[in-house]
């Protein structure tokens, strides 16, 4: 049973905000991808962050697709939260998760083919990812006899939030340790921040229309994901613009070195050991 909207304006606003969040949040992955391609290097990008990010989006994809498309999960959701409540997953959530799983896989592929220095994925991260999938497998076995599918996908949702918190920490610590954000795209962060705010606004719009905040508790993972993203994005912006701004322009531009060469004296006289720089005459 599909619950109707009370306001056409709010319904349209909900859909617009959802797809705006999709485009902004999805676009947040491209600056890093293009930066890696341009530099032919992934030095400065934390690999632990990438692997955790891919795992997080995979869990979120499973949650969104199953809750959005599966009638038995709709029924179990309505049994728990009420038949007058809307399903808290929209089409843009499914599209976003699918897109992010593919893009994070491409970023991991770039790690395999581009210069990466002495960076590697830590054993701690591998242990975390392995533990997550073991927990998911055990919960699936527990849920199967009683067909507690809503409980199972809620585990997926909570796990993706936990990883969302963990995934930002390696990059934030790496920036702090290097005292630099060079190699880490701030464009990614600015878009991620805008997407988190828009995503949260979409949920507020639904709550206002339905005069109920159940969709927040019914999809606590989406709420926490937005808040976690906003918090860490503000941290990264502080690192990039406030704490380590000078580190981004440490290298001397090539045209400056060329100008220095052009102003060197062609011949140094023995009588004039420290000659003034004589500019080279321009060709007519």
C-alpha positions as CSV (number, residue, x, y, z in Angstrom):
1,X,0.0,0.0,0.0
2,X,1.5,3.3,-1.1
3,X,0.9,6.3,1.2
4,X,-0.2,9.5,-0.5
5,X,1.4,12.9,-0.1
6,X,-0.7,15.6,1.5
7,X,0.9,18.4,-0.5
8,X,1.9,18.4,-4.2
9,X,4.4,21.1,-3.6
10,X,6.2,19.2,-0.9
11,X,6.1,16.0,-3.0
12,X,7.8,17.8,-5.9
13,X,10.2,19.4,-3.5
14,X,11.0,16.0,-2.0
15,X,11.8,14.6,-5.5
16,X,13.8,17.6,-6.6
17,X,15.9,17.6,-3.4
18,X,16.5,13.9,-3.7
19,X,17.8,14.1,-7.3
20,X,19.8,17.2,-6.5
21,X,21.4,15.3,-3.6
22,X,22.1,12.4,-6.0
23,X,23.9,14.6,-8.6
24,X,25.8,16.5,-5.9
25,X,26.8,13.5,-3.9
26,X,27.6,11.4,-6.9
27,X,29.7,14.3,-8.4
28,X,31.7,14.5,-5.3
29,X,33.7,11.4,-6.4
30,X,34.7,12.8,-9.7
31,X,37.2,15.5,-8.7
32,X,39.4,12.8,-7.0
33,X,39.1,10.5,-10.0
34,X,40.1,13.3,-12.4
35,X,42.9,14.4,-10.1
36,X,44.3,10.9,-10.0
37,X,44.1,10.7,-13.8
38,X,45.7,14.0,-14.4
39,X,48.6,13.3,-12.0
40,X,48.9,9.6,-12.9
41,X,49.4,9.2,-9.2
42,X,47.4,8.4,-6.1
43,X,50.0,9.6,-3.6
44,X,48.3,11.7,-0.9
45,X,45.0,9.7,-1.2
46,X,44.5,7.3,1.7
47,X,43.9,3.7,0.4
48,X,42.2,2.7,3.7
49,X,39.7,5.4,3.1
50,X,39.0,4.1,-0.4
51,X,38.4,0.5,0.6
52,X,36.2,1.4,3.6
53,X,34.3,3.8,1.3
54,X,33.6,1.0,-1.2
55,X,32.5,-1.4,1.6
56,X,30.2,1.3,3.1
57,X,28.5,2.0,-0.2
58,X,28.1,-1.7,-1.0
59,X,26.3,-2.2,2.3
60,X,24.1,0.9,1.7
61,X,23.3,-0.3,-1.8
62,X,22.0,-3.6,-0.4
63,X,19.9,-1.8,2.2
64,X,18.4,0.7,-0.3
65,X,17.6,-1.7,-3.1
66,X,16.0,-4.4,-0.9
67,X,13.9,-1.9,1.0
68,X,12.8,0.0,-2.1
69,X,12.0,-3.0,-4.3
70,X,10.9,-5.9,-2.0
71,X,7.2,-6.1,-1.1
72,X,7.8,-8.3,2.0
73,X,10.1,-5.7,3.4
74,X,7.4,-3.0,2.8
75,X,5.0,-5.1,4.7
76,X,7.4,-5.7,7.6
77,X,8.3,-2.0,7.7
78,X,4.6,-1.0,7.9
79,X,4.0,-3.6,10.6
80,X,6.7,-2.0,12.7
81,X,6.2,1.7,12.0
82,X,2.6,1.9,10.9
83,X,0.7,1.4,7.6
84,X,0.2,5.2,7.3
85,X,4.0,5.7,7.1
86,X,6.0,6.1,3.8
87,X,8.9,3.8,3.0
88,X,11.9,6.0,3.8
89,X,13.9,5.1,0.7
90,X,13.5,6.9,-2.6
91,X,14.6,6.1,-6.1
92,X,17.5,8.6,-5.9
93,X,18.9,6.7,-2.9
94,X,19.1,3.5,-5.0
95,X,20.7,5.4,-7.9
96,X,23.2,7.0,-5.6
97,X,24.3,3.8,-4.0
98,X,24.7,2.0,-7.3
99,X,26.7,4.9,-8.8
100,X,29.0,5.1,-5.8
101,X,29.8,1.4,-5.7
102,X,30.9,1.6,-9.3
103,X,32.9,4.8,-8.9
104,X,34.7,3.7,-5.8
105,X,35.6,0.5,-7.6
106,X,37.2,2.6,-10.4
107,X,39.1,4.6,-7.8
108,X,40.5,1.3,-6.3
109,X,41.4,0.3,-9.9
110,X,43.4,3.6,-10.2
111,X,45.3,2.6,-7.0
112,X,46.4,-0.6,-8.8
113,X,47.7,1.1,-12.0
114,X,49.0,4.6,-10.9
115,X,52.0,5.6,-8.9
116,X,51.3,5.1,-5.2
117,X,54.7,5.5,-3.5
118,X,55.1,3.4,-0.4
119,X,51.4,3.6,0.5
120,X,49.4,0.4,1.2
121,X,46.2,-0.8,2.8
122,X,46.7,-1.4,6.5
123,X,46.1,-4.7,8.2
124,X,43.7,-2.9,10.5
125,X,41.5,-1.9,7.6
126,X,41.6,-5.4,6.1
127,X,40.6,-6.7,9.5
128,X,37.7,-4.2,9.8
129,X,36.3,-5.0,6.4
130,X,36.6,-8.8,7.0
131,X,34.9,-8.5,10.3
132,X,32.0,-6.5,8.7
133,X,31.3,-9.2,6.2
134,X,31.6,-12.0,8.8
135,X,29.0,-10.1,11.0
136,X,26.7,-9.7,7.9
137,X,27.0,-13.4,7.1
138,X,26.2,-14.4,10.7
139,X,23.2,-12.1,10.9
140,X,22.0,-13.5,7.6
141,X,22.0,-17.0,9.0
142,X,20.2,-15.8,12.1
143,X,17.5,-13.9,10.1
144,X,16.8,-16.7,7.6
145,X,14.7,-19.1,9.8
146,X,12.4,-16.4,11.1
147,X,12.5,-14.3,7.9
148,X,13.4,-11.2,9.8
149,X,14.4,-9.4,6.7
150,X,13.8,-5.9,8.0
151,X,16.0,-6.5,11.0
152,X,18.7,-7.9,8.7
153,X,18.8,-5.0,6.3
154,X,18.8,-2.6,9.3
155,X,22.1,-4.3,10.3
156,X,23.4,-3.4,6.9
157,X,22.3,0.1,7.4
158,X,23.9,0.5,10.8
159,X,27.1,-1.1,9.6
160,X,27.4,1.4,6.7
161,X,27.1,4.3,9.2
162,X,29.8,2.8,11.4
163,X,32.1,2.4,8.4
164,X,31.2,6.0,7.3
165,X,32.6,7.2,10.6
166,X,35.7,5.0,10.4
167,X,36.5,5.7,6.7
168,X,37.1,9.4,7.2
169,X,39.6,9.0,10.1
170,X,42.6,7.6,8.1
171,X,42.4,10.5,5.6
172,X,42.0,13.1,8.4
173,X,45.0,11.6,10.3
174,X,47.1,11.4,7.1
175,X,46.4,15.1,6.4
176,X,47.4,15.9,10.0
177,X,50.5,13.8,9.9
178,X,51.7,15.3,6.6
179,X,50.5,18.8,7.5
180,X,49.2,19.0,4.0
181,X,46.1,18.2,1.9
182,X,48.1,17.9,-1.3
183,X,46.8,15.0,-3.4
184,X,43.4,15.0,-1.7
185,X,40.7,16.8,-3.7
186,X,38.9,19.5,-1.7
187,X,36.3,19.5,-4.5
188,X,35.2,16.1,-3.4
189,X,34.6,17.5,0.1
190,X,32.7,20.6,-0.9
191,X,30.3,18.5,-3.1
192,X,30.0,15.9,-0.3
193,X,29.0,18.6,2.1
194,X,26.4,20.0,-0.2
195,X,25.0,16.6,-0.8
196,X,24.8,15.8,2.9
197,X,22.8,19.0,3.6
198,X,20.5,18.4,0.6
199,X,19.9,14.8,1.6
200,X,18.9,15.8,5.1
201,X,16.6,18.5,3.7
202,X,14.8,15.8,1.7
203,X,14.0,13.8,4.8
204,X,12.8,17.0,6.6
205,X,10.4,17.7,3.7
206,X,8.8,14.2,4.0
207,X,8.4,14.7,7.7
208,X,6.7,18.0,7.3
209,X,4.3,16.6,4.7
210,X,3.4,13.6,6.8
211,X,3.4,15.5,10.1
212,X,5.6,12.7,11.5
213,X,9.3,12.1,12.2
214,X,9.0,8.4,11.9
215,X,11.0,8.3,8.6
216,X,14.0,9.5,10.7
217,X,13.8,6.6,13.0
218,X,12.7,4.3,10.2
219,X,15.9,5.1,8.2
220,X,18.3,6.2,11.0
221,X,21.2,5.2,8.8
222,X,20.4,7.9,6.2
223,X,20.1,10.5,8.9
224,X,23.4,9.6,10.6
225,X,25.1,9.3,7.2
226,X,24.2,12.9,6.4
227,X,25.3,14.2,9.8
228,X,28.6,12.2,9.8
229,X,29.4,13.5,6.3
230,X,28.7,17.1,7.2
231,X,30.9,16.9,10.4
232,X,33.9,15.4,8.6
233,X,33.6,17.6,5.6
234,X,33.8,20.6,7.9
235,X,36.9,19.1,9.4
236,X,38.5,18.6,6.0
237,X,37.6,22.1,4.9
238,X,39.3,23.4,8.1
239,X,42.4,21.4,7.4
240,X,42.6,22.5,3.7
241,X,41.8,26.2,4.1
242,X,42.8,27.1,7.7
243,X,45.4,24.6,9.1
244,X,47.5,23.7,6.1
245,X,46.9,26.3,3.3
246,X,50.5,27.0,2.4
247,X,51.4,23.4,1.8
248,X,49.3,23.3,-1.3
249,X,51.7,25.6,-3.2
250,X,55.1,24.3,-2.0
251,X,56.5,23.6,-5.4
252,X,58.0,26.4,-7.5
253,X,56.1,26.9,-10.8
254,X,58.1,25.9,-13.9
255,X,57.6,29.4,-15.5
256,X,59.4,31.0,-12.5
257,X,62.4,28.7,-12.9
258,X,62.4,29.6,-16.6
259,X,62.4,33.3,-15.9
260,X,65.3,32.8,-13.6
261,X,67.3,31.2,-16.4
262,X,66.4,34.0,-18.8
263,X,67.9,36.6,-16.5
264,X,71.2,34.9,-15.8
265,X,74.3,36.6,-17.3
266,X,75.6,35.0,-20.5
267,X,79.3,35.7,-19.6
268,X,80.7,36.5,-16.2
269,X,83.8,38.8,-16.3
270,X,86.8,38.1,-14.0
271,X,86.7,41.8,-13.1
272,X,83.1,41.4,-12.2
273,X,82.6,38.2,-10.1
274,X,79.2,39.2,-9.0
275,X,77.6,40.5,-12.2
276,X,74.2,42.0,-12.4
277,X,71.6,40.0,-14.2
278,X,71.4,40.9,-17.9
279,X,68.1,40.1,-19.5
280,X,68.2,38.3,-22.8
281,X,67.2,40.5,-25.7
282,X,63.9,39.6,-27.3
283,X,64.0,38.5,-31.0
284,X,62.4,40.9,-33.4
